[in-house]
Amino acid sequence: MLTRYYIPIYIFIAVFFWLQSASAQIKGTIWDTKEIYKVPNYETISTDSAIGIVYQGLTYKGQSKNVFAYYASPGTLSGDRSKDKNLPAVVLVHGGGGTAFKAWAILWAKKGYAAIAMDLRGNDAKKQHLAGGFDEPGSLTPYFTITPNLNEQWMYQAVGDVILAHNLIRSFAAVDSNRTALTGISWGGIISCSLAGIDNRFKAVVPVYGCGYLFHNSAMLKELDKLSASDKATWVKQYDPSQYVGKAKMPVLFINGTNDGHFYLDSYAKTYNMVKDKNLSIKIGLKHNHSYGWGNDEIYHFINSYLNGTASLPKLGAIEMKKGSITSKIKTVVPIDQAYLNYTMDTTSVLKDRKWERKVVTIKDHKVWLSGLPDGITIWYFSVIDKRGLQVSGELQWMVVN
């Protein structure tokens, strides 16, 4: 005799809401396929302080693609994974020329997080091509290639494989699936900007350097301009973060340097202006590479404040001009150590080449306060540094130059 099992209605309800959560805002995008909502199969290929895994990515050239990643947690560091319980998790997305950085995953594991860092170029732990992985022609990432088959385009695969990595880490018993965050560097920052508006399961997102409006002004514009008009329009519509970041529902911290050689401040400002719940950390002299990128302590403190309830970053309000004074309210739970006016007087059209200066300004009545701007300023913004040494910025202010 067959035994019938009756599933209580509350389980159906729970599954329904889980599926709603799992779909995030992916529905309606080009990634809205059955496989994007699955927890990918994976196998462990190495065991160390960080676990090397290969997981099943999106379909590619008619078959499932392999993606290499490192997974690290406090338990992988100690060798006792039984102690990993209810962990917050972070998804780490590398930039151009990057890989699944083991050191990056370990950095977060040391902070008490579960972390997954995947390789989006089709390579393994030794930076060699992974069997069944994405194919890079001549070992060059085809960032802008538009092919007849959508699933052969790098950006389509890269964004999808980050979503699948998120599905995977959320499925681990050691992880609290309701406390996950995303951070990416350079091209990983581009992907993170887009995913902020695509996968709303993340509770915080931090794109470093990368932004949208690449077609407006960026080092990538020359590569976009090599495409046919049709392919360029297709790429922008499908992949530029300007199409997605404005839908972000979670808080986003944008980090960049004033003179970044890849992502220029005008496109950067257009990007962050689309996000309602944002914070900024624009730094004079910030260099551009992976280690400089993930070395910004603001990333951890921002994410940790939303995932673990620790002290948040300071936040600067809108600029107010009254009776000859310029002010910006400071919202903070940690005392402010110093405030600055950051500015450039250069008028060169090449934003990355402008010389920036800064000077100390007054903090009074929980506001940054300035009596007036120096003559000749073309772009400026306020910034503050708190007692932890963490720096946040106000929005860029652009002066009209005749």
FIVO-955447 format. One record per residue (C-alpha): residue in one letter; residue number from 1; x, y, z. Coordinates in steps of 0.02 Angstrom, whole numbers, plus 50000, padded with zeros to 5 digits. Example, Ala and Ser with C-alpha at 12.3 -4.5 7.8 and 13.67 -1.06 7.14 Angstrom:
FIVO-955447
PT   r     k       u       v       w
PT   a     1   50615   49775   50390
PT   s     2   50684   49947   50357
This chain:
FIVO-955447
PT   r     k       u       v       w
PT   m     1   50000   50000   50000
PT   l     2   50063   50173   49957
PT   t     3   50079   50293   50101
PT   r     4   50014   50467   50072
PT   y     5   50106   50614   50147
PT   y     6   50012   50774   50179
PT   i     7   50113   50935   50180
PT   p     8   50046   51066   50300
PT   i     9   49983   51226   50220
PT   y    10   50112   51330   50313
PT   i    11   50250   51240   50218
PT   f    12   50168   51287   50053
PT   i    13   50158   51467   50112
PT   a    14   50340   51466   50166
PT   v    15   50396   51394   50000
PT   f    16   50292   51524   49906
PT   f    17   50375   51669   49996
PT   w    18   50547   51589   49976
PT   l    19   50520   51579   49789
PT   q    20   50466   51760   49785
PT   s    21   50624   51808   49878
PT   a    22   50732   51698   49768
PT   s    23   50668   51783   49610
PT   a    24   50728   51953   49673
PT   q    25   50707   52081   49533
PT   i    26   50779   51963   49404
PT   k    27   50610   51936   49324
PT   g    28   50591   52038   49167
PT   t    29   50778   52049   49136
PT   i    30   50878   51950   49009
PT   w    31   50933   51836   49153
PT   d    32   50755   51779   49187
PT   t    33   50782   51596   49145
PT   k    34   50741   51439   49243
PT   e    35   50922   51400   49280
PT   i    36   50956   51568   49363
PT   y    37   50840   51525   49508
PT   k    38   50924   51359   49548
PT   v    39   51056   51322   49679
PT   p    40   51198   51264   49567
PT   n    41   51281   51096   49589
PT   y    42   51462   51105   49644
PT   e    43   51608   50997   49690
PT   t    44   51751   51029   49810
PT   i    45   51920   51016   49724
PT   s    46   52038   51078   49861
PT   t    47   52032   51097   50049
PT   d    48   52133   51231   50136
PT   s    49   52103   51391   50233
PT   a    50   51989   51430   50086
PT   i    51   51896   51290   49998
PT   g    52   51918   51277   49810
PT   i    53   51756   51231   49722
PT   v    54   51690   51218   49545
PT   y    55   51506   51261   49526
PT   q    56   51387   51247   49381
PT   g    57   51365   51412   49291
PT   l    58   51243   51464   49157
PT   t    59   51223   51364   48998
PT   y    60   51363   51410   48879
PT   k    61   51384   51348   48701
PT   g    62   51249   51218   48729
PT   q    63   51312   51145   48893
PT   s    64   51332   51189   49076
PT   k    65   51482   51297   49108
PT   n    66   51605   51268   49251
PT   v    67   51652   51412   49366
PT   f    68   51795   51405   49491
PT   a    69   51776   51493   49659
PT   y    70   51852   51504   49831
PT   y    71   51739   51488   49983
PT   a    72   51805   51541   50153
PT   s    73   51731   51556   50326
PT   p    74   51792   51562   50506
PT   g    75   51774   51373   50505
PT   t    76   51882   51346   50351
PT   l    77   52016   51454   50431
PT   s    78   52014   51356   50594
PT   g    79   51985   51187   50515
PT   d    80   51825   51162   50614
PT   r    81   51676   51204   50505
PT   s    82   51555   51140   50636
PT   k    83   51576   51308   50723
PT   d    84   51508   51401   50572
PT   k    85   51329   51448   50614
PT   n    86   51215   51591   50564
PT   l    87   51355   51679   50470
PT   p    88   51333   51839   50369
PT   a    89   51397   51814   50192
PT   v    90   51479   51920   50058
PT   v    91   51497   51891   49871
PT   l    92   51660   51957   49797
PT   v    93   51674   52005   49614
PT   h    94   51845   52035   49536
PT   g    95   51889   52163   49405
PT   g    96   51977   52158   49237
PT   g    97   52123   52038   49232
PT   g    98   52070   51968   49400
PT   t    99   52025   51797   49463
PT   a   100   51949   51711   49614
PT   f   101   52060   51794   49743
PT   k   102   52092   51675   49887
PT   a   103   52165   51814   49995
PT   w   104   52007   51918   49972
PT   a   105   51894   51777   50031
PT   i   106   52009   51745   50180
PT   l   107   52008   51930   50224
PT   w   108   51820   51923   50248
PT   a   109   51825   51756   50338
PT   k   110   51941   51833   50465
PT   k   111   51806   51963   50496
PT   g   112   51679   51828   50537
PT   y   113   51598   51811   50366
PT   a   114   51567   51672   50244
PT   a   115   51637   51731   50077
PT   i   116   51635   51671   49899
PT   a   117   51752   51740   49765
PT   m   118   51725   51670   49591
PT   d   119   51826   51679   49430
PT   l   120   51723   51753   49289
PT   r   121   51853   51726   49154
PT   g   122   51845   51538   49141
PT   n   123   52005   51506   49239
PT   d   124   52055   51394   49383
PT   a   125   52156   51424   49542
PT   k   126   52317   51433   49440
PT   k   127   52243   51559   49317
PT   q   128   52241   51426   49183
PT   h   129   52089   51388   49077
PT   l   130   51964   51280   49171
PT   a   131   51895   51131   49077
PT   g   132   51716   51175   49032
PT   g   133   51742   51357   49079
PT   f   134   51711   51518   48983
PT   d   135   51826   51539   48832
PT   e   136   51929   51698   48823
PT   p   137   51997   51725   48647
PT   g   138   52184   51756   48664
PT   s   139   52162   51764   48854
PT   l   140   52075   51932   48834
PT   t   141   51906   51959   48915
PT   p   142   51777   52004   48781
PT   y   143   51687   52134   48887
PT   f   144   51593   52215   48743
PT   t   145   51568   52075   48620
PT   i   146   51389   52058   48558
PT   t   147   51362   51886   48482
PT   p   148   51209   51811   48396
PT   n   149   51188   51694   48545
PT   l   150   51152   51788   48706
PT   n   151   51228   51653   48815
PT   e   152   51397   51674   48731
PT   q   153   51414   51856   48784
PT   w   154   51535   51883   48928
PT   m   155   51431   52009   49025
PT   y   156   51279   51897   49016
PT   q   157   51379   51751   49084
PT   a   158   51471   51855   49216
PT   v   159   51315   51934   49293
PT   g   160   51225   51766   49290
PT   d   161   51369   51675   49373
PT   v   162   51374   51802   49515
PT   i   163   51188   51775   49544
PT   l   164   51218   51587   49548
PT   a   165   51362   51610   49671
PT   h   166   51240   51707   49779
PT   n   167   51112   51567   49766
PT   l   168   51248   51443   49816
PT   i   169   51315   51533   49969
PT   r   170   51138   51570   50030
PT   s   171   51103   51383   50024
PT   f   172   51244   51337   50143
PT   a   173   51183   51283   50315
PT   a   174   51316   51392   50397
PT   v   175   51248   51550   50316
PT   d   176   51104   51662   50366
PT   s   177   51024   51683   50195
PT   n   178   50944   51846   50249
PT   r   179   51112   51930   50283
PT   t   180   51211   51939   50122
PT   a   181   51307   52079   50038
PT   l   182   51399   52111   49875
PT   t   183   51557   52205   49833
PT   g   184   51653   52214   49670
PT   i   185   51807   52303   49605
PT   s   186   51824   52394   49438
PT   w   187   51731   52281   49314
PT   g   188   51667   52194   49469
PT   g   189   51604   52365   49522
PT   i   190   51511   52383   49356
PT   i   191   51431   52213   49385
PT   s   192   51391   52259   49566
PT   c   193   51305   52420   49511
PT   s   194   51195   52321   49393
PT   l   195   51159   52184   49519
PT   a   196   51106   52313   49648
PT   g   197   50952   52337   49539
PT   i   198   50934   52156   49485
PT   d   199   50959   52049   49643
PT   n   200   50875   52135   49790
PT   r   201   50914   51992   49909
PT   f   202   51077   52082   49949
PT   k   203   51061   52191   50104
PT   a   204   51205   52304   50054
PT   v   205   51309   52331   49897
PT   v   206   51479   52416   49877
PT   p   207   51543   52447   49700
PT   v   208   51724   52505   49704
PT   y   209   51781   52616   49559
PT   g   210   51654   52541   49438
PT   c   211   51500   52638   49385
PT   g   212   51374   52656   49245
PT   y   213   51356   52777   49100
PT   l   214   51510   52702   49020
PT   f   215   51443   52768   48855
PT   h   216   51444   52946   48925
PT   n   217   51623   52964   48984
PT   s   218   51743   52828   49038
PT   a   219   51902   52741   48981
PT   m   220   51786   52607   48910
PT   l   221   51702   52728   48790
PT   k   222   51834   52701   48656
PT   e   223   51799   52514   48660
PT   l   224   51612   52542   48650
PT   d   225   51638   52658   48503
PT   k   226   51724   52518   48408
PT   l   227   51558   52425   48402
PT   s   228   51432   52452   48265
PT   a   229   51294   52574   48311
PT   s   230   51174   52428   48331
PT   d   231   51290   52325   48441
PT   k   232   51333   52476   48548
PT   a   233   51149   52513   48577
PT   t   234   51121   52329   48620
PT   w   235   51265   52325   48742
PT   v   236   51208   52483   48831
PT   k   237   51028   52421   48842
PT   q   238   51078   52249   48906
PT   y   239   51227   52285   49017
PT   d   240   51263   52466   49063
PT   p   241   51224   52490   49249
PT   s   242   51121   52644   49207
PT   q   243   50985   52522   49153
PT   y   244   50976   52441   49325
PT   v   245   51056   52534   49470
PT   g   246   50909   52653   49491
PT   k   247   50803   52505   49546
PT   a   248   50916   52467   49694
PT   k   249   50817   52444   49854
PT   m   250   50964   52412   49970
PT   p   251   51091   52541   50032
PT   v   252   51238   52564   49914
PT   l   253   51411   52634   49956
PT   f   254   51505   52706   49807
PT   i   255   51695   52715   49822
PT   n   256   51809   52797   49694
PT   g   257   51960   52909   49675
PT   t   258   51951   53085   49607
PT   n   259   52076   53041   49470
PT   d   260   52028   52864   49430
PT   g   261   52096   52820   49259
PT   h   262   51949   52711   49209
PT   f   263   51790   52783   49288
PT   y   264   51772   52971   49273
PT   l   265   51680   53080   49397
PT   d   266   51542   53141   49281
PT   s   267   51484   52965   49237
PT   y   268   51511   52919   49419
PT   a   269   51396   53058   49480
PT   k   270   51262   53012   49354
PT   t   271   51268   52835   49423
PT   y   272   51256   52873   49608
PT   n   273   51122   53004   49577
PT   m   274   51007   52863   49521
PT   v   275   51015   52779   49693
PT   k   276   50903   52839   49833
PT   d   277   50988   52757   49982
PT   k   278   51172   52791   49952
PT   n   279   51333   52842   50036
PT   l   280   51492   52905   49952
PT   s   281   51677   52892   49986
PT   i   282   51773   52989   49854
PT   k   283   51958   52999   49893
PT   i   284   52097   53106   49825
PT   g   285   52242   52996   49770
PT   l   286   52154   52827   49781
PT   k   287   52252   52708   49669
PT   h   288   52168   52580   49557
PT   n   289   52197   52395   49580
PT   h   290   52119   52249   49672
PT   s   291   52217   52264   49835
PT   y   292   52195   52453   49846
PT   g   293   52011   52427   49806
PT   w   294   51972   52297   49939
PT   g   295   52087   52386   50061
PT   n   296   51960   52525   50091
PT   d   297   51901   52492   50269
PT   e   298   51739   52585   50234
PT   i   299   51679   52431   50137
PT   y   300   51680   52317   50288
PT   h   301   51607   52443   50409
PT   f   302   51468   52489   50288
PT   i   303   51420   52308   50256
PT   n   304   51439   52258   50438
PT   s   305   51324   52397   50496
PT   y   306   51182   52324   50391
PT   l   307   51219   52140   50419
PT   n   308   51274   52143   50601
PT   g   309   51202   52306   50667
PT   t   310   51369   52387   50708
PT   a   311   51404   52574   50701
PT   s   312   51362   52645   50531
PT   l   313   51468   52759   50424
PT   p   314   51441   52946   50441
PT   k   315   51331   53022   50308
PT   l   316   51333   53198   50237
PT   g   317   51171   53284   50191
PT   a   318   51127   53399   50048
PT   i   319   51222   53562   50027
PT   e   320   51135   53714   50101
PT   m   321   51182   53893   50062
PT   k   322   51120   54029   50179
PT   k   323   51181   54203   50222
PT   g   324   51350   54178   50141
PT   s   325   51384   54010   50224
PT   i   326   51390   53835   50148
PT   t   327   51341   53690   50260
PT   s   328   51303   53505   50256
PT   k   329   51224   53408   50399
PT   i   330   51324   53264   50471
PT   k   331   51229   53109   50524
PT   t   332   51344   53000   50629
PT   v   333   51353   52888   50781
PT   v   334   51543   52897   50789
PT   p   335   51628   53063   50829
PT   i   336   51700   53156   50679
PT   d   337   51887   53189   50685
PT   q   338   51905   53306   50538
PT   a   339   51811   53387   50394
PT   y   340   51877   53445   50226
PT   l   341   51836   53545   50072
PT   n   342   51903   53447   49922
PT   y   343   51916   53546   49762
PT   t   344   51997   53570   49592
PT   m   345   52024   53729   49495
PT   d   346   52075   53640   49335
PT   t   347   51970   53665   49180
PT   t   348   52045   53527   49073
PT   s   349   51911   53421   48993
PT   v   350   52004   53263   49044
PT   l   351   51933   53239   49219
PT   k   352   52060   53109   49273
PT   d   353   52202   53233   49245
PT   r   354   52136   53373   49355
PT   k   355   52238   53421   49507
PT   w   356   52143   53409   49671
PT   e   357   52174   53498   49836
PT   r   358   52092   53496   50005
PT   k   359   52083   53608   50157
PT   v   360   52017   53586   50331
PT   v   361   51846   53661   50364
PT   t   362   51744   53691   50521
PT   i   363   51626   53569   50608
PT   k   364   51490   53662   50704
PT   d   365   51318   53610   50766
PT   h   366   51331   53439   50684
PT   k   367   51368   53519   50516
PT   v   368   51515   53545   50401
PT   w   369   51527   53734   50386
PT   l   370   51616   53846   50261
PT   s   371   51604   54035   50244
PT   g   372   51636   54035   50057
PT   l   373   51721   53945   49913
PT   p   374   51892   53994   49846
PT   d   375   51884   54085   49679
PT   g   376   51908   53979   49525
PT   i   377   51841   53813   49589
PT   t   378   51770   53700   49454
PT   i   379   51720   53545   49554
PT   w   380   51710   53522   49743
PT   y   381   51639   53416   49882
PT   f   382   51644   53400   50071
PT   s   383   51715   53248   50161
PT   v   384   51732   53195   50342
PT   i   385   51841   53069   50432
PT   d   386   51777   52989   50592
PT   k   387   51873   52927   50743
PT   r   388   51894   52757   50660
PT   g   389   51984   52838   50514
PT   l   390   51838   52806   50396
PT   q   391   51805   52934   50260
PT   v   392   51639   52979   50179
PT   s   393   51596   53116   50057
PT   g   394   51456   53229   50007
PT   e   395   51397   53236   49828
PT   l   396   51507   53316   49695
PT   q   397   51466   53497   49660
PT   w   398   51497   53562   49485
PT   m   399   51528   53746   49452
PT   v   400   51484   53825   49285
PT   v   401   51641   53888   49198
PT   n   402   51621   54024   49065
